[in-house]
Amino acid sequence: MPTATMTSKGQLTVPAEVRNQMGLVTGSRVDFVESGGGWHIEARRLHASRLFGVLPKPAIPMTLEQMEAGIAQGAATSMGGQ
């Protein structure tokens, strides 16, 4: 079982095995959750609302029909069709 030792400043180093399995990287945030008389940590997942504005706006806006056609084409391609 992986373990960690707390420093005098209250800091813990998460063992590499745990970091890898939880998908933690530099800057990751975790939540400490009380559960059944104990505690566990959970990797904080990015809320979808924080993604707003991440992608640039297209130079030429697409119509709904163009978007639906593109989605249909992508779905057909991923299913092995043409």
Phi, psi and omega in degrees: 000126178296143179227164177218154178245132181282138176279174179295342178268005179081018182263146176237145171259121180284126181303146184306319180302317180290315178304314182296314182293329180271352181073028181276137177227173179308129180091353178298150177245147177233155175250142174260120188242125177281134186204119174055042179082004179223189180228151170218163178251147177231138174293130179283127180266146180292127177286139184304328182295338179284351180273351182303128177085002181291319181269142179289154176288143179293149180298321179238114180299147179259151174279164177300321180296319178295320178296315180296321178296318178296320178295315180298318180296317179296319179295317180297319180295317182290339179268004178092003179269187181247000000 
